[in-house]
Each structure stands twice: as C-alpha cells, then as structure tokens.
Amino acid sequence: MYIIYMIGCLFSPSIVNEIGPKPILICSALCFAAFPLGFFFTNTYYYYFSQMLLGLGYALYYQGHGGYLTSHSSRKTIETNINIAWSVGCCW
C-alpha cells in the first residue's frame, strides 16, 4: 500500500491538474470501497490488489481534497477552511 501511495503521490498532482479535483475525489472513493468489499472474498490476490488500490486512492484523495478546498476558497477564507477541514479530519 505505501509503495503504491508513494508512487501515486508522484503522479497525482498531474492527474488532478488534467482531470480536476471532483472526479478525482470520486475515483478515490471507489478505490476506498474496493478494500472492504474484499472481505466478502477470501482471495489473497484480491486482498493485495485492493491494498494497492487503497494506496492509490489515498494519494488521489489528498491531492483532490487540497485542490477542491483551494478552488472553493478565497485568499481571505483559505486558512479558516483548511483549519476546519483539519479539525474535522482529526475527529474521525
């Protein structure tokens, strides 16, 4: 997972720039959903594949979240919005 996350972090800014933050967030949600679905199967290969998707999903999520947050903020509200998003993220 972490190796794919590291590789995904190298390429995810370019992907977000080309596609946009909202479709990237949808793709990352699909990657997140693939891992719990794997518990319905007892297949080792699917488990490792879903771990790789989870790593890619995390990389896409963090880039997409930052892009979506900055696109909906002004210079005046960016610090407040980042602090609110960070606080909510720490509560979960």
mmCIF file as gemmi writes it, N, C-alpha and C atoms, coordinates in Angstrom:
data_model
loop_
_atom_site.group_PDB
_atom_site.id
_atom_site.type_symbol
_atom_site.label_atom_id
_atom_site.label_alt_id
_atom_site.label_comp_id
_atom_site.label_asym_id
_atom_site.label_entity_id
_atom_site.label_seq_id
_atom_site.pdbx_PDB_ins_code
_atom_site.Cartn_x
_atom_site.Cartn_y
_atom_site.Cartn_z
_atom_site.occupancy
_atom_site.B_iso_or_equiv
_atom_site.pdbx_formal_charge
_atom_site.auth_seq_id
_atom_site.auth_asym_id
_atom_site.pdbx_PDB_model_num
ATOM 1 N N . MET Axp A 1 ? 0.82 -1.182 0 1 0 ? 1 A 1
ATOM 2 C CA . MET Axp A 1 ? 0 0 0 1 0 ? 1 A 1
ATOM 3 C C . MET Axp A 1 ? 0.87 1.253 0 1 0 ? 1 A 1
ATOM 4 N N . TYR Axp A 2 ? 1.897 1.287 0.849 1 0 ? 2 A 1
ATOM 5 C CA . TYR Axp A 2 ? 2.685 2.502 0.965 1 0 ? 2 A 1
ATOM 6 C C . TYR Axp A 2 ? 3.572 2.743 -0.251 1 0 ? 2 A 1
ATOM 7 N N . ILE Axp A 3 ? 3.996 1.687 -0.905 1 0 ? 3 A 1
ATOM 8 C CA . ILE Axp A 3 ? 4.795 1.871 -2.117 1 0 ? 3 A 1
ATOM 9 C C . ILE Axp A 3 ? 3.926 2.463 -3.222 1 0 ? 3 A 1
ATOM 10 N N . ILE Axp A 4 ? 2.716 1.949 -3.367 1 0 ? 4 A 1
ATOM 11 C CA . ILE Axp A 4 ? 1.8 2.491 -4.373 1 0 ? 4 A 1
ATOM 12 C C . ILE Axp A 4 ? 1.384 3.907 -3.996 1 0 ? 4 A 1
ATOM 13 N N . TYR Axp A 5 ? 1.236 4.169 -2.701 1 0 ? 5 A 1
ATOM 14 C CA . TYR Axp A 5 ? 0.924 5.524 -2.24 1 0 ? 5 A 1
ATOM 15 C C . TYR Axp A 5 ? 2.05 6.484 -2.612 1 0 ? 5 A 1
ATOM 16 N N . MET Axp A 6 ? 3.285 6.062 -2.404 1 0 ? 6 A 1
ATOM 17 C CA . MET Axp A 6 ? 4.428 6.901 -2.737 1 0 ? 6 A 1
ATOM 18 C C . MET Axp A 6 ? 4.488 7.174 -4.24 1 0 ? 6 A 1
ATOM 19 N N . ILE Axp A 7 ? 4.298 6.145 -5.037 1 0 ? 7 A 1
ATOM 20 C CA . ILE Axp A 7 ? 4.313 6.321 -6.491 1 0 ? 7 A 1
ATOM 21 C C . ILE Axp A 7 ? 3.126 7.169 -6.934 1 0 ? 7 A 1
ATOM 22 N N . GLY Axp A 8 ? 1.969 6.944 -6.316 1 0 ? 8 A 1
ATOM 23 C CA . GLY Axp A 8 ? 0.783 7.732 -6.648 1 0 ? 8 A 1
ATOM 24 C C . GLY Axp A 8 ? 0.944 9.197 -6.309 1 0 ? 8 A 1
ATOM 25 N N . CYS Axp A 9 ? 1.663 9.486 -5.217 1 0 ? 9 A 1
ATOM 26 C CA . CYS Axp A 9 ? 1.893 10.884 -4.846 1 0 ? 9 A 1
ATOM 27 C C . CYS Axp A 9 ? 2.771 11.606 -5.863 1 0 ? 9 A 1
ATOM 28 N N . LEU Axp A 10 ? 3.599 10.865 -6.57 1 0 ? 10 A 1
ATOM 29 C CA . LEU Axp A 10 ? 4.437 11.487 -7.589 1 0 ? 10 A 1
ATOM 30 C C . LEU Axp A 10 ? 3.621 11.919 -8.806 1 0 ? 10 A 1
ATOM 31 N N . PHE Axp A 11 ? 2.586 11.146 -9.135 1 0 ? 11 A 1
ATOM 32 C CA . PHE Axp A 11 ? 1.827 11.405 -10.354 1 0 ? 11 A 1
ATOM 33 C C . PHE Axp A 11 ? 0.462 12.047 -10.115 1 0 ? 11 A 1
ATOM 34 N N . SER Axp A 12 ? -0.028 12.029 -8.888 1 0 ? 12 A 1
ATOM 35 C CA . SER Axp A 12 ? -1.377 12.536 -8.645 1 0 ? 12 A 1
ATOM 36 C C . SER Axp A 12 ? -1.545 14.039 -8.886 1 0 ? 12 A 1
ATOM 37 N N . PRO Axp A 13 ? -0.549 14.913 -8.653 1 0 ? 13 A 1
ATOM 38 C CA . PRO Axp A 13 ? -0.772 16.322 -8.993 1 0 ? 13 A 1
ATOM 39 C C . PRO Axp A 13 ? -1.032 16.542 -10.483 1 0 ? 13 A 1
ATOM 40 N N . SER Axp A 14 ? -0.343 15.8 -11.327 1 0 ? 14 A 1
ATOM 41 C CA . SER Axp A 14 ? -0.577 15.929 -12.767 1 0 ? 14 A 1
ATOM 42 C C . SER Axp A 14 ? -1.951 15.411 -13.15 1 0 ? 14 A 1
ATOM 43 N N . ILE Axp A 15 ? -2.379 14.328 -12.5 1 0 ? 15 A 1
ATOM 44 C CA . ILE Axp A 15 ? -3.698 13.767 -12.791 1 0 ? 15 A 1
ATOM 45 C C . ILE Axp A 15 ? -4.791 14.73 -12.356 1 0 ? 15 A 1
ATOM 46 N N . VAL Axp A 16 ? -4.634 15.338 -11.175 1 0 ? 16 A 1
ATOM 47 C CA . VAL Axp A 16 ? -5.624 16.306 -10.69 1 0 ? 16 A 1
ATOM 48 C C . VAL Axp A 16 ? -5.658 17.523 -11.6 1 0 ? 16 A 1
ATOM 49 N N . ASN Axp A 17 ? -4.507 17.934 -12.092 1 0 ? 17 A 1
ATOM 50 C CA . ASN Axp A 17 ? -4.452 19.088 -12.989 1 0 ? 17 A 1
ATOM 51 C C . ASN Axp A 17 ? -5.175 18.807 -14.297 1 0 ? 17 A 1
ATOM 52 N N . GLU Axp A 18 ? -5.082 17.59 -14.797 1 0 ? 18 A 1
ATOM 53 C CA . GLU Axp A 18 ? -5.721 17.245 -16.07 1 0 ? 18 A 1
ATOM 54 C C . GLU Axp A 18 ? -7.21 16.966 -15.921 1 0 ? 18 A 1
ATOM 55 N N . ILE Axp A 19 ? -7.594 16.242 -14.894 1 0 ? 19 A 1
ATOM 56 C CA . ILE Axp A 19 ? -8.983 15.794 -14.766 1 0 ? 19 A 1
ATOM 57 C C . ILE Axp A 19 ? -9.813 16.745 -13.919 1 0 ? 19 A 1
ATOM 58 N N . GLY Axp A 20 ? -9.247 17.253 -12.844 1 0 ? 20 A 1
ATOM 59 C CA . GLY Axp A 20 ? -9.973 18.118 -11.93 1 0 ? 20 A 1
ATOM 60 C C . GLY Axp A 20 ? -10.168 17.433 -10.588 1 0 ? 20 A 1
ATOM 61 N N . PRO Axp A 21 ? -10.39 18.22 -9.532 1 0 ? 21 A 1
ATOM 62 C CA . PRO Axp A 21 ? -10.458 17.62 -8.196 1 0 ? 21 A 1
ATOM 63 C C . PRO Axp A 21 ? -11.714 16.799 -7.925 1 0 ? 21 A 1
ATOM 64 N N . LYS Axp A 22 ? -12.857 17.204 -8.463 1 0 ? 22 A 1
ATOM 65 C CA . LYS Axp A 22 ? -14.089 16.479 -8.143 1 0 ? 22 A 1
ATOM 66 C C . LYS Axp A 22 ? -14.105 15.056 -8.705 1 0 ? 22 A 1
ATOM 67 N N . PRO Axp A 23 ? -13.758 14.822 -9.98 1 0 ? 23 A 1
ATOM 68 C CA . PRO Axp A 23 ? -13.692 13.428 -10.453 1 0 ? 23 A 1
ATOM 69 C C . PRO Axp A 23 ? -12.617 12.603 -9.743 1 0 ? 23 A 1
ATOM 70 N N . ILE Axp A 24 ? -11.549 13.261 -9.317 1 0 ? 24 A 1
ATOM 71 C CA . ILE Axp A 24 ? -10.506 12.551 -8.582 1 0 ? 24 A 1
ATOM 72 C C . ILE Axp A 24 ? -11.034 12.087 -7.232 1 0 ? 24 A 1
ATOM 73 N N . LEU Axp A 25 ? -11.84 12.913 -6.574 1 0 ? 25 A 1
ATOM 74 C CA . LEU Axp A 25 ? -12.423 12.501 -5.296 1 0 ? 25 A 1
ATOM 75 C C . LEU Axp A 25 ? -13.378 11.327 -5.48 1 0 ? 25 A 1
ATOM 76 N N . ILE Axp A 26 ? -14.095 11.298 -6.582 1 0 ? 26 A 1
ATOM 77 C CA . ILE Axp A 26 ? -14.988 10.166 -6.868 1 0 ? 26 A 1
ATOM 78 C C . ILE Axp A 26 ? -14.167 8.899 -7.12 1 0 ? 26 A 1
ATOM 79 N N . CYS Axp A 27 ? -13.084 9.028 -7.887 1 0 ? 27 A 1
ATOM 80 C CA . CYS Axp A 27 ? -12.215 7.865 -8.145 1 0 ? 27 A 1
ATOM 81 C C . CYS Axp A 27 ? -11.582 7.352 -6.854 1 0 ? 27 A 1
ATOM 82 N N . SER Axp A 28 ? -11.183 8.264 -5.982 1 0 ? 28 A 1
ATOM 83 C CA . SER Axp A 28 ? -10.584 7.819 -4.723 1 0 ? 28 A 1
ATOM 84 C C . SER Axp A 28 ? -11.619 7.146 -3.83 1 0 ? 28 A 1
ATOM 85 N N . ALA Axp A 29 ? -12.867 7.599 -3.877 1 0 ? 29 A 1
ATOM 86 C CA . ALA Axp A 29 ? -13.917 6.93 -3.105 1 0 ? 29 A 1
ATOM 87 C C . ALA Axp A 29 ? -14.141 5.509 -3.614 1 0 ? 29 A 1
ATOM 88 N N . LEU Axp A 30 ? -14.052 5.317 -4.921 1 0 ? 30 A 1
ATOM 89 C CA . LEU Axp A 30 ? -14.183 3.965 -5.47 1 0 ? 30 A 1
ATOM 90 C C . LEU Axp A 30 ? -13.008 3.083 -5.057 1 0 ? 30 A 1
ATOM 91 N N . CYS Axp A 31 ? -11.824 3.674 -5.002 1 0 ? 31 A 1
ATOM 92 C CA . CYS Axp A 31 ? -10.659 2.908 -4.542 1 0 ? 31 A 1
ATOM 93 C C . CYS Axp A 31 ? -10.803 2.536 -3.072 1 0 ? 31 A 1
ATOM 94 N N . PHE Axp A 32 ? -11.363 3.445 -2.264 1 0 ? 32 A 1
ATOM 95 C CA . PHE Axp A 32 ? -11.585 3.145 -0.852 1 0 ? 32 A 1
ATOM 96 C C . PHE Axp A 32 ? -12.608 2.033 -0.682 1 0 ? 32 A 1
ATOM 97 N N . ALA Axp A 33 ? -13.614 1.995 -1.543 1 0 ? 33 A 1
ATOM 98 C CA . ALA Axp A 33 ? -14.674 0.985 -1.425 1 0 ? 33 A 1
ATOM 99 C C . ALA Axp A 33 ? -14.191 -0.403 -1.834 1 0 ? 33 A 1
ATOM 100 N N . ALA Axp A 34 ? -13.145 -0.481 -2.627 1 0 ? 34 A 1
ATOM 101 C CA . ALA Axp A 34 ? -12.66 -1.787 -3.093 1 0 ? 34 A 1
ATOM 102 C C . ALA Axp A 34 ? -12.066 -2.614 -1.959 1 0 ? 34 A 1
ATOM 103 N N . PHE Axp A 35 ? -11.48 -1.961 -0.971 1 0 ? 35 A 1
ATOM 104 C CA . PHE Axp A 35 ? -10.844 -2.717 0.11 1 0 ? 35 A 1
ATOM 105 C C . PHE Axp A 35 ? -11.853 -3.437 1.004 1 0 ? 35 A 1
ATOM 106 N N . PRO Axp A 36 ? -12.893 -2.773 1.535 1 0 ? 36 A 1
ATOM 107 C CA . PRO Axp A 36 ? -13.848 -3.525 2.366 1 0 ? 36 A 1
ATOM 108 C C . PRO Axp A 36 ? -14.63 -4.578 1.588 1 0 ? 36 A 1
ATOM 109 N N . LEU Axp A 37 ? -14.825 -4.358 0.303 1 0 ? 37 A 1
ATOM 110 C CA . LEU Axp A 37 ? -15.511 -5.372 -0.499 1 0 ? 37 A 1
ATOM 111 C C . LEU Axp A 37 ? -14.694 -6.657 -0.594 1 0 ? 37 A 1
ATOM 112 N N . GLY Axp A 38 ? -13.405 -6.542 -0.43 1 0 ? 38 A 1
ATOM 113 C CA . GLY Axp A 38 ? -12.546 -7.714 -0.486 1 0 ? 38 A 1
ATOM 114 C C . GLY Axp A 38 ? -12.753 -8.683 0.655 1 0 ? 38 A 1
ATOM 115 N N . PHE Axp A 39 ? -13.39 -8.222 1.733 1 0 ? 39 A 1
ATOM 116 C CA . PHE Axp A 39 ? -13.629 -9.126 2.855 1 0 ? 39 A 1
ATOM 117 C C . PHE Axp A 39 ? -14.787 -10.077 2.597 1 0 ? 39 A 1
ATOM 118 N N . PHE Axp A 40 ? -15.522 -9.851 1.517 1 0 ? 40 A 1
ATOM 119 C CA . PHE Axp A 40 ? -16.537 -10.82 1.116 1 0 ? 40 A 1
ATOM 120 C C . PHE Axp A 40 ? -15.901 -12.042 0.452 1 0 ? 40 A 1
ATOM 121 N N . PHE Axp A 41 ? -14.682 -11.871 -0.038 1 0 ? 41 A 1
ATOM 122 C CA . PHE Axp A 41 ? -13.961 -12.951 -0.699 1 0 ? 41 A 1
ATOM 123 C C . PHE Axp A 41 ? -12.769 -13.343 0.171 1 0 ? 41 A 1
ATOM 124 N N . THR Axp A 42 ? -12.368 -14.542 0.072 1 0 ? 42 A 1
ATOM 125 C CA . THR Axp A 42 ? -11.16 -14.969 0.783 1 0 ? 42 A 1
ATOM 126 C C . THR Axp A 42 ? -10.067 -15.277 -0.23 1 0 ? 42 A 1
ATOM 127 N N . ASN Axp A 43 ? -9.739 -14.275 -0.995 1 0 ? 43 A 1
ATOM 128 C CA . ASN Axp A 43 ? -8.763 -14.429 -2.061 1 0 ? 43 A 1
ATOM 129 C C . ASN Axp A 43 ? -7.543 -13.569 -1.731 1 0 ? 43 A 1
ATOM 130 N N . THR Axp A 44 ? -6.393 -14.161 -1.683 1 0 ? 44 A 1
ATOM 131 C CA . THR Axp A 44 ? -5.174 -13.44 -1.356 1 0 ? 44 A 1
ATOM 132 C C . THR Axp A 44 ? -4.819 -12.421 -2.429 1 0 ? 44 A 1
ATOM 133 N N . TYR Axp A 45 ? -5.009 -12.784 -3.68 1 0 ? 45 A 1
ATOM 134 C CA . TYR Axp A 45 ? -4.655 -11.876 -4.766 1 0 ? 45 A 1
ATOM 135 C C . TYR Axp A 45 ? -5.535 -10.635 -4.759 1 0 ? 45 A 1
ATOM 136 N N . TYR Axp A 46 ? -6.821 -10.804 -4.499 1 0 ? 46 A 1
ATOM 137 C CA . TYR Axp A 46 ? -7.703 -9.636 -4.432 1 0 ? 46 A 1
ATOM 138 C C . TYR Axp A 46 ? -7.341 -8.751 -3.247 1 0 ? 46 A 1
ATOM 139 N N . TYR Axp A 47 ? -6.928 -9.353 -2.153 1 0 ? 47 A 1
ATOM 140 C CA . TYR Axp A 47 ? -6.527 -8.578 -0.981 1 0 ? 47 A 1
ATOM 141 C C . TYR Axp A 47 ? -5.351 -7.664 -1.32 1 0 ? 47 A 1
ATOM 142 N N . TYR Axp A 48 ? -4.337 -8.199 -1.954 1 0 ? 48 A 1
ATOM 143 C CA . TYR Axp A 48 ? -3.18 -7.382 -2.313 1 0 ? 48 A 1
ATOM 144 C C . TYR Axp A 48 ? -3.538 -6.351 -3.378 1 0 ? 48 A 1
ATOM 145 N N . PHE Axp A 49 ? -4.386 -6.721 -4.316 1 0 ? 49 A 1
ATOM 146 C CA . PHE Axp A 49 ? -4.826 -5.771 -5.335 1 0 ? 49 A 1
ATOM 147 C C . PHE Axp A 49 ? -5.615 -4.628 -4.7 1 0 ? 49 A 1
ATOM 148 N N . SER Axp A 50 ? -6.486 -4.95 -3.742 1 0 ? 50 A 1
ATOM 149 C CA . SER Axp A 50 ? -7.268 -3.9 -3.09 1 0 ? 50 A 1
ATOM 150 C C . SER Axp A 50 ? -6.381 -3.019 -2.216 1 0 ? 50 A 1
ATOM 151 N N . GLN Axp A 51 ? -5.311 -3.569 -1.662 1 0 ? 51 A 1
ATOM 152 C CA . GLN Axp A 51 ? -4.355 -2.759 -0.916 1 0 ? 51 A 1
ATOM 153 C C . GLN Axp A 51 ? -3.659 -1.755 -1.835 1 0 ? 51 A 1
ATOM 154 N N . MET Axp A 52 ? -3.32 -2.198 -3.042 1 0 ? 52 A 1
ATOM 155 C CA . MET Axp A 52 ? -2.705 -1.284 -3.998 1 0 ? 52 A 1
ATOM 156 C C . MET Axp A 52 ? -3.69 -0.198 -4.416 1 0 ? 52 A 1
ATOM 157 N N . LEU Axp A 53 ? -4.948 -0.574 -4.624 1 0 ? 53 A 1
ATOM 158 C CA . LEU Axp A 53 ? -5.963 0.43 -4.945 1 0 ? 53 A 1
ATOM 159 C C . LEU Axp A 53 ? -6.16 1.407 -3.796 1 0 ? 53 A 1
ATOM 160 N N . LEU Axp A 54 ? -6.078 0.921 -2.579 1 0 ? 54 A 1
ATOM 161 C CA . LEU Axp A 54 ? -6.22 1.781 -1.413 1 0 ? 54 A 1
ATOM 162 C C . LEU Axp A 54 ? -5.08 2.795 -1.343 1 0 ? 54 A 1
ATOM 163 N N . GLY Axp A 55 ? -3.864 2.37 -1.624 1 0 ? 55 A 1
ATOM 164 C CA . GLY Axp A 55 ? -2.734 3.294 -1.651 1 0 ? 55 A 1
ATOM 165 C C . GLY Axp A 55 ? -2.884 4.346 -2.731 1 0 ? 55 A 1
ATOM 166 N N . LEU Axp A 56 ? -3.329 3.926 -3.903 1 0 ? 56 A 1
ATOM 167 C CA . LEU Axp A 56 ? -3.574 4.884 -4.978 1 0 ? 56 A 1
ATOM 168 C C . LEU Axp A 56 ? -4.723 5.817 -4.616 1 0 ? 56 A 1
ATOM 169 N N . GLY Axp A 57 ? -5.746 5.278 -3.972 1 0 ? 57 A 1
ATOM 170 C CA . GLY Axp A 57 ? -6.885 6.093 -3.555 1 0 ? 57 A 1
ATOM 171 C C . GLY Axp A 57 ? -6.493 7.164 -2.557 1 0 ? 57 A 1
ATOM 172 N N . TYR Axp A 58 ? -5.603 6.815 -1.608 1 0 ? 58 A 1
ATOM 173 C CA . TYR Axp A 58 ? -5.138 7.812 -0.65 1 0 ? 58 A 1
ATOM 174 C C . TYR Axp A 58 ? -4.369 8.931 -1.346 1 0 ? 58 A 1
ATOM 175 N N . ALA Axp A 59 ? -3.51 8.583 -2.266 1 0 ? 59 A 1
ATOM 176 C CA . ALA Axp A 59 ? -2.738 9.602 -2.982 1 0 ? 59 A 1
ATOM 177 C C . ALA Axp A 59 ? -3.66 10.527 -3.765 1 0 ? 59 A 1
ATOM 178 N N . LEU Axp A 60 ? -4.634 9.948 -4.446 1 0 ? 60 A 1
ATOM 179 C CA . LEU Axp A 60 ? -5.57 10.767 -5.212 1 0 ? 60 A 1
ATOM 180 C C . LEU Axp A 60 ? -6.458 11.592 -4.296 1 0 ? 60 A 1
ATOM 181 N N . TYR Axp A 61 ? -6.841 11.014 -3.159 1 0 ? 61 A 1
ATOM 182 C CA . TYR Axp A 61 ? -7.73 11.728 -2.243 1 0 ? 61 A 1
ATOM 183 C C . TYR Axp A 61 ? -7.064 12.978 -1.688 1 0 ? 61 A 1
ATOM 184 N N . TYR Axp A 62 ? -5.832 12.855 -1.223 1 0 ? 62 A 1
ATOM 185 C CA . TYR Axp A 62 ? -5.189 14.005 -0.612 1 0 ? 62 A 1
ATOM 186 C C . TYR Axp A 62 ? -4.944 15.116 -1.623 1 0 ? 62 A 1
ATOM 187 N N . GLN Axp A 63 ? -4.578 14.784 -2.834 1 0 ? 63 A 1
ATOM 188 C CA . GLN Axp A 63 ? -4.397 15.807 -3.86 1 0 ? 63 A 1
ATOM 189 C C . GLN Axp A 63 ? -5.732 16.407 -4.283 1 0 ? 63 A 1
ATOM 190 N N . GLY Axp A 64 ? -6.742 15.569 -4.447 1 0 ? 64 A 1
ATOM 191 C CA . GLY Axp A 64 ? -8.06 16.061 -4.835 1 0 ? 64 A 1
ATOM 192 C C . GLY Axp A 64 ? -8.695 16.906 -3.763 1 0 ? 64 A 1
ATOM 193 N N . HIS Axp A 65 ? -8.505 16.518 -2.509 1 0 ? 65 A 1
ATOM 194 C CA . HIS Axp A 65 ? -9.06 17.29 -1.395 1 0 ? 65 A 1
ATOM 195 C C . HIS Axp A 65 ? -8.427 18.674 -1.333 1 0 ? 65 A 1
ATOM 196 N N . GLY Axp A 66 ? -7.121 18.729 -1.482 1 0 ? 66 A 1
ATOM 197 C CA . GLY Axp A 66 ? -6.45 20.026 -1.476 1 0 ? 66 A 1
ATOM 198 C C . GLY Axp A 66 ? -6.864 20.898 -2.646 1 0 ? 66 A 1
ATOM 199 N N . GLY Axp A 67 ? -6.999 20.3 -3.82 1 0 ? 67 A 1
ATOM 200 C CA . GLY Axp A 67 ? -7.434 21.062 -4.992 1 0 ? 67 A 1
ATOM 201 C C . GLY Axp A 67 ? -8.862 21.551 -4.871 1 0 ? 67 A 1
ATOM 202 N N . TYR Axp A 68 ? -9.736 20.71 -4.338 1 0 ? 68 A 1
ATOM 203 C CA . TYR Axp A 68 ? -11.141 21.092 -4.167 1 0 ? 68 A 1
ATOM 204 C C . TYR Axp A 68 ? -11.278 22.178 -3.108 1 0 ? 68 A 1
ATOM 205 N N . LEU Axp A 69 ? -10.499 22.066 -2.048 1 0 ? 69 A 1
ATOM 206 C CA . LEU Axp A 69 ? -10.55 23.054 -0.98 1 0 ? 69 A 1
ATOM 207 C C . LEU Axp A 69 ? -10.044 24.411 -1.453 1 0 ? 69 A 1
ATOM 208 N N . THR Axp A 70 ? -8.956 24.43 -2.192 1 0 ? 70 A 1
ATOM 209 C CA . THR Axp A 70 ? -8.425 25.704 -2.66 1 0 ? 70 A 1
ATOM 210 C C . THR Axp A 70 ? -9.259 26.31 -3.777 1 0 ? 70 A 1
ATOM 211 N N . SER Axp A 71 ? -9.954 25.483 -4.552 1 0 ? 71 A 1
ATOM 212 C CA . SER Axp A 71 ? -10.782 26.049 -5.618 1 0 ? 71 A 1
ATOM 213 C C . SER Axp A 71 ? -12.054 26.688 -5.075 1 0 ? 71 A 1
ATOM 214 N N . HIS Axp A 72 ? -12.462 26.314 -3.863 1 0 ? 72 A 1
ATOM 215 C CA . HIS Axp A 72 ? -13.665 26.886 -3.268 1 0 ? 72 A 1
ATOM 216 C C . HIS Axp A 72 ? -13.347 27.877 -2.155 1 0 ? 72 A 1
ATOM 217 N N . SER Axp A 73 ? -12.127 28.367 -2.109 1 0 ? 73 A 1
ATOM 218 C CA . SER Axp A 73 ? -11.723 29.319 -1.084 1 0 ? 73 A 1
ATOM 219 C C . SER Axp A 73 ? -11.108 30.54 -1.737 1 0 ? 73 A 1
ATOM 220 N N . SER Axp A 74 ? -11.228 31.653 -1.046 1 0 ? 74 A 1
ATOM 221 C CA . SER Axp A 74 ? -10.55 32.868 -1.486 1 0 ? 74 A 1
ATOM 222 C C . SER Axp A 74 ? -9.303 33.051 -0.621 1 0 ? 74 A 1
ATOM 223 N N . ARG Axp A 75 ? -8.541 34.085 -0.913 1 0 ? 75 A 1
ATOM 224 C CA . ARG Axp A 75 ? -7.353 34.345 -0.101 1 0 ? 75 A 1
ATOM 225 C C . ARG Axp A 75 ? -7.73 34.628 1.353 1 0 ? 75 A 1
ATOM 226 N N . LYS Axp A 76 ? -8.911 35.184 1.517 1 0 ? 76 A 1
ATOM 227 C CA . LYS Axp A 76 ? -9.354 35.556 2.857 1 0 ? 76 A 1
ATOM 228 C C . LYS Axp A 76 ? -9.839 34.353 3.667 1 0 ? 76 A 1
ATOM 229 N N . THR Axp A 77 ? -10.4 33.353 3.006 1 0 ? 77 A 1
ATOM 230 C CA . THR Axp A 77 ? -11.024 32.239 3.721 1 0 ? 77 A 1
ATOM 231 C C . THR Axp A 77 ? -10.22 30.942 3.683 1 0 ? 77 A 1
ATOM 232 N N . ILE Axp A 78 ? -9.086 30.926 3.011 1 0 ? 78 A 1
ATOM 233 C CA . ILE Axp A 78 ? -8.354 29.67 2.836 1 0 ? 78 A 1
ATOM 234 C C . ILE Axp A 78 ? -7.842 29.115 4.165 1 0 ? 78 A 1
ATOM 235 N N . GLU Axp A 79 ? -7.324 29.985 5.034 1 0 ? 79 A 1
ATOM 236 C CA . GLU Axp A 79 ? -6.794 29.498 6.309 1 0 ? 79 A 1
ATOM 237 C C . GLU Axp A 79 ? -7.898 28.935 7.188 1 0 ? 79 A 1
ATOM 238 N N . THR Axp A 80 ? -9.039 29.611 7.217 1 0 ? 80 A 1
ATOM 239 C CA . THR Axp A 80 ? -10.164 29.123 8.013 1 0 ? 80 A 1
ATOM 240 C C . THR Axp A 80 ? -10.66 27.787 7.487 1 0 ? 80 A 1
ATOM 241 N N . ASN Axp A 81 ? -10.778 27.668 6.171 1 0 ? 81 A 1
ATOM 242 C CA . ASN Axp A 81 ? -11.27 26.421 5.586 1 0 ? 81 A 1
ATOM 243 C C . ASN Axp A 81 ? -10.308 25.256 5.821 1 0 ? 81 A 1
ATOM 244 N N . ILE Axp A 82 ? -9.024 25.515 5.732 1 0 ? 82 A 1
ATOM 245 C CA . ILE Axp A 82 ? -8.044 24.458 5.993 1 0 ? 82 A 1
ATOM 246 C C . ILE Axp A 82 ? -8.102 24.024 7.452 1 0 ? 82 A 1
ATOM 247 N N . ASN Axp A 83 ? -8.231 24.989 8.364 1 0 ? 83 A 1
ATOM 248 C CA . ASN Axp A 83 ? -8.314 24.64 9.784 1 0 ? 83 A 1
ATOM 249 C C . ASN Axp A 83 ? -9.573 23.845 10.1 1 0 ? 83 A 1
ATOM 250 N N . ILE Axp A 84 ? -10.686 24.2 9.488 1 0 ? 84 A 1
ATOM 251 C CA . ILE Axp A 84 ? -11.928 23.453 9.705 1 0 ? 84 A 1
ATOM 252 C C . ILE Axp A 84 ? -11.799 22.041 9.145 1 0 ? 84 A 1
ATOM 253 N N . ALA Axp A 85 ? -11.254 21.917 7.947 1 0 ? 85 A 1
ATOM 254 C CA . ALA Axp A 85 ? -11.087 20.589 7.344 1 0 ? 85 A 1
ATOM 255 C C . ALA Axp A 85 ? -10.132 19.735 8.175 1 0 ? 85 A 1
ATOM 256 N N . TRP Axp A 86 ? -9.066 20.32 8.677 1 0 ? 86 A 1
ATOM 257 C CA . TRP Axp A 86 ? -8.125 19.57 9.504 1 0 ? 86 A 1
ATOM 258 C C . TRP Axp A 86 ? -8.771 19.15 10.825 1 0 ? 86 A 1
ATOM 259 N N . SER Axp A 87 ? -9.548 20.039 11.43 1 0 ? 87 A 1
ATOM 260 C CA . SER Axp A 87 ? -10.21 19.713 12.698 1 0 ? 87 A 1
ATOM 261 C C . SER Axp A 87 ? -11.226 18.591 12.527 1 0 ? 87 A 1
ATOM 262 N N . VAL Axp A 88 ? -12.005 18.651 11.467 1 0 ? 88 A 1
ATOM 263 C CA . VAL Axp A 88 ? -12.985 17.592 11.21 1 0 ? 88 A 1
ATOM 264 C C . VAL Axp A 88 ? -12.27 16.279 10.912 1 0 ? 88 A 1
ATOM 265 N N . GLY Axp A 89 ? -11.179 16.346 10.174 1 0 ? 89 A 1
ATOM 266 C CA . GLY Axp A 89 ? -10.419 15.138 9.871 1 0 ? 89 A 1
ATOM 267 C C . GLY Axp A 89 ? -9.807 14.502 11.101 1 0 ? 89 A 1
ATOM 268 N N . CYS Axp A 90 ? -9.424 15.306 12.076 1 0 ? 90 A 1
ATOM 269 C CA . CYS Axp A 90 ? -8.855 14.755 13.312 1 0 ? 90 A 1
ATOM 270 C C . CYS Axp A 90 ? -9.918 14.117 14.196 1 0 ? 90 A 1
ATOM 271 N N . CYS Axp A 91 ? -11.168 14.534 14.044 1 0 ? 91 A 1
ATOM 272 C CA . CYS Axp A 91 ? -12.247 13.962 14.862 1 0 ? 91 A 1
ATOM 273 C C . CYS Axp A 91 ? -12.588 12.551 14.43 1 0 ? 91 A 1
ATOM 274 N N . TRP Axp A 92 ? -12.336 12.197 13.207 1 0 ? 92 A 1
ATOM 275 C CA . TRP Axp A 92 ? -12.694 10.863 12.725 1 0 ? 92 A 1
ATOM 276 C C . TRP Axp A 92 ? -11.578 9.953 13.036 1 0 ? 92 A 1
